Amino acid sequence: MKINMEILFMTFIDILNSLPQRSHHIIDFLKERYDLTVLFCRYNESGVFNKKDGKTKYIGIPVKFYDLFNPMTLYNAYTEINKESYDICIAQGPWMGIVAVEFKKSGKINLLAYEDIDYFPDFFQYEEIYNSTRNMEKFCIENADVTFSVNRYLIKLREEQTGITPYYIPNGVKFNIFQKREKEHEGLCLIFSGSLEHWSGLELPIKVLPALRREFKEVYVRVLGKGHYEAALKKLVADLKIDDYIHFYGKVEYNDLPYYFSMADIGLCTLFPTELINYSFPLKAVEYMAAGLPVVATDMGELGDLIKKNKCGITITYSYTDLLEKLIMLLNNPDKLRSMGSNGLKAAEMYDWKNLFEKELNIILQKLE
């Protein structure tokens, strides 16, 4: 085996303009250890992004939505820029996964590892796109040398679809940076961090807040993140006349999250119950845990299992009444809040990104031998 390996990491996520997620963390892990090329999509800007930072090369290809379903568009655009070949390719998501399969067929890569990080068909309402994306996922898993899934329910689904059992590598957290706690803050703060989309489920705690404030005058909400649903959420806040008690901070750098989390009492993970959520592993949940925050989460899939198994928060049925009653119960019981936060902190250390990616890379290297 070569000592100095060349790795190609491919993601459909625009790493320049998106919130910190698995893509960013695995790039940080890989670039410290290997000669790395990062191939990613650009959606909001024209022109190719081509930059080298030390031993890491970044190449961003501008695409339109329909380009994602034509793998040769991305394949041809990339091969015009970069003729190199690689020992290992790690590809995220079905769109880049299919391009990676083409790279493997052409001899551009030696081993293909596919990261199965979400149930992507459920992002789309139209049946034709749903079915096309579902078939693309299946094709990627069947043609990869090894597949990693972030969710145990997703693994079962892939077994049923393909007869192949992916390895389980969940999402994680940079555990050490979240160990800045016990900041003084006024009132009772509920915090949300992540994408502001309909599936994020943030409108439920917003609707609950007026009634919650009748019980606890000092309670308020901080919202960290951005997304397509932000305008609708702000309109809901204005309609409910609770602008003074919900603060939107926009996109926050990952290393700044501990500062905001340290001034909170509860982390919100009240995701809207869909197939997507059933097969996901939300980063925010384990980030709250690493900060010692009890988590309020929708009782669905691995998210619900995580909270109940580790006794690090409460789960809800995604209903107004259930959320309100359980938040009142928690806020009336500071000892329970502290106990749940402590339990989450202990459990979160197992999800440190470094440990998770080392496990993944060890499996890939064994396949390469």
N, C-alpha and C positions, 0 to 999 in steps of 0.2 A: 504493500500500500504506500502511496506517496505520502511524504511527511507534510509537505506544503500543498494542501489541496485547494483547488479553485471551486468556490461554491456560487451558484446562481440562486438568488431568492426572488421569487416572482409573486406579486400581489396585485389584485384588482383595485386595492385601496390607494387613494391618492395620499401618500404619506406626508406630503408637504402641507396639505390643507385639512386633514382629518384630525379628530380627537385621538389622543394616545390610546393605542390598542395593541393586540397581540403582535401585529406586524412591526410596530416600532420597537417593541421589546426584544423580539427575536433578531432584528437587525442589530441592535445594540450588543446582544450576546455574540452573534456571529462575527461582527467586524473586529472584535477584540482578539479573535482566535484564528481567523482564516482570511485568505484573499477573497473578497466578496464583491459580487456585482448585484445590485438591486434593480430589478425591472418593475416599474409600477405604472399605473394608469393616471392620466390627468384629465379632469372633466371640465374644469372651469377656466382653463387658460389655453391659449394657442401656443404652438411651438413645442419642440422637443427639449426636455431638460436633460442636460448631459454634463455631469460634474464629477470630478474625482476628489475624494477627501482621504488623504493618506493611501491606504491599501484598499479602500472601498470606492467602487464606482457606482454612481446613481444615474439611471436612465429612465426618464419619464416620457411615456408615449401619449400624445393627445388622442382621445377617443370620444366617440359619441356612443349613446346607449346601444344602438343597433350593432356597433362594431364588436361588442362583447359576445355576440352570438355568431360571429364569423371569425374563427380563430386565425385564419390566414391573414386577416388585416393586421393583427398585432404581430404575427409571426414575420410577415414581410417587412413591416416597419422596423422591427427590432434587428433583423438580420442585415438590413441595409446599413445599420449603424455599427453593429458589433459582430465580428466574425469568430469570436473566441468560442472554445468549447470548455466544458466543465466536468469535474468529477461527480459533483452532486448538484441536483436542482431540488429546491424546496418550493413548492407551488401552493398558494392559498386560493381556495375558492374554485368553482367549476370553470370560470372563464379563463383564468390563467392556467388552470390545470390542463385544459384541452390544448392550449398553446404548448405547454410543457411536454405533452404526449407527442406532439409534432416534432419538438426538439429532439426527443429521444429516438424517434423513428429516423431522423436525419443524422443521428450520431453526434449531435451537438452536446448531449449530456450522457453520462454513463449510468447514473442511478437517479430515479425520480421518486421523491418523497412528497406525498400529497397531504396537505393539512385541511382537514374537514372541520371547519370552524363554525358553521352555522347550518341551519336548514334553509337554504336560500330560496327555494320555490315559494315559500310563504311571504317573501317580500313583495310578491306580485299578485295582483287581483285577476288578471286575465288568464283564462285556462290554458291558452296556447303557450304563453310565456312560462306559466307554472310548470306545465308538462315538459317543455323544452329544457328548463333549468334542472328539473328532476332527472331527466335522462342524461344531461351533461354530468351531473354529480356521479351517477352510476358509472358512466363511461370512465371518468377519471379514476375512480377507485379500482375498477377492473383492469386498468392499464398502468397503474402506478406500481412501483416495486414495493412500496410500503405506504400505509395510510395511518394517519394519526387523527383521532376524533377528540373533541373537547368535552363530550357529554356521553354518559353511559346509555342513556335512552337513544341517542343518535347511533351509538355502536350497534345496538339491537336492530335498529332500522336498517343499517347498512348490511348487517348479516342477512336479514330477510330479503333485501334487494339483490345482493351480490353473492352471498355465501362466503364472503370475506369478513374476517373480524379485525377491524382497525385496532391499533394500540390506543390506550387511553392516556392522553396528555391534556389535562384541563387548562383553563386559563389561570393566571396567577397574579402576583404582586411583587414589587420591589420591597420586600418586607422591611428592611432596615430603615428606609427613609421615612416610614410612617411611625417611627417610634418617638415622635415629638408630641406628647400629650399634656394634659392638665393645664391648658391655657385658660386664663380667666376670661369669662364672657358673660354678658348680661342676658337674662331671660332663658328660655328653653328653645334651643335651636334644632329644627329638623333639617337635614341636608340631603340634597339630591345631586348626584354627579353623573354626567353621561350625555348621550345624544338626546336631543329634544324631538322625539318622533311620537306618533300616536301610540306605538307599541310600548313606549317607555312608561306609560300609565301614570304620568305625573298629574294629570287632571283630577284623579281621584283624591289625593291628599289636598289639592287646591280647593276642591269642593267641600272637603271636610273641615278645612281650617276655620271658617266662621264659627261653626258649632264648637270646635275644639277651644277656640279663644274665649268662649263663654264659660268654659271650665277653668282655663289657664290663661289669664290675661297677658302673660309674658311670653307666650309661644309664638314663634315665627319660623319662616322657611327661607333657606338659602338655596339657590339653584345655580349649579356650575355646569356649563356646557352650551352647545348650540345645536340647531337642527331645523328641519323643515316645519316642525309643529310649533316653533317658538312664538310666532305671531298669534296663533290660535290660543296658546296658553296665556299670553299676556292680555289678550282680549277677555278671556275668562276671568282673570284676576281683576281687570278693570270693571267688568260687569258685576262682580261680587263685591266691589268696593273694598278690596283688601290689599291695595297697592302698597300700603305702609308696612305690611307684614310679610311680603314675599319679595325677595331681592334677587334679581337676575344678574349674574356676574360674567356671562359669556364664556368663551373658551379660556380655560385655566391651564397653565403648564403643569405637566405631571408632577414635577418636583415641588410645585406649590400646593398640591392637594393636601399634604399633611397639615399645612398651616390652617387651611379652612376646616378640615376635619377636626382639628384639635379644639376648635371653638364651636363644636356641635355636640348634641346629646344623643341623637338617633339618626341612622342612615336609612334613607328611603329607597326601596327596591320593589315598588308596587307595580310591577310590569303587567301590561294588559295580557290576559291569558289567551294565547294563540299557539298554533303548532310551532311557530318560531321560538317562543319562549320555552316551550316544553323541551326543545332540543338545544337550548343555548346554555352557556355557562357565563353569566354576567360578571364582568370584571369588577363592577362597582361593589358587589356583595363582599368579595374577599378583600377589597381595598378598605371598605368600612371596618371589616373584622381586624385587619392589620393595624388600624388606628384605634382599636379598642372601643368601637362604637357598636351598640346593639343594632341589629338589622330588622327592619319591618319589610317583609317580602311576600309576594304572591306565592301561595302554596301550589306550585306547579313544577313538575319535572325535577331536575337535579337541583334547581334553586331551592325549592321547598325542602328537599332531602338534606341539603347542606345546612340549612338553618336549624332544622329539627334534630339532626344527628349531633350537631355540635352545641346545641342549646345556647345559641348565640343571638337569639332574637325571637320574633314571633312571626307566624305565617298567617295570611288572611285569604279569604275567598274572593278577593277583589269586589267587595261590596262596600257601599258607604257606611252602613251600620256596623259591619264587622271591623272595618278600619277605625272608625270613631271609638267604638267600645274598647278596642285593644290598645289604642294610643292613650286613652284616658287611664286604663288599667296600668300601663307602663309608667306614665308620667306621675301617677300617684304612688309608685313603688320604686324609689331611687335605689334601694338595695338590689332589687331585681335587675335594674338597668346596669348597675355596676357588675353584677355577677355574669350577666349575658355578655357584656363587653369584655370581661376577663376571659370567658370561655372562647369567644371569637378570636381574641388575640393569640391564645395558645394554638388554636387550630390553624390560623392563617400562616404560621411559619412553614407548614407543610407545602404551601402553595407558592413558595418563593420561585420567581421566574428562573433564576440560575439553576436551581435543582431540577426543575421541570425540563428545561432545554438541554441540560446535560444528559438526562435520561433519554430524551428524544434523539440527540446526536449519537449517543452510544448505540442505540438500536440501528440507526442509519449506517454507522460505521461497520457494525456486524454484518449488515446486509451487503455492504460493499466488498467485504473480504472474499 
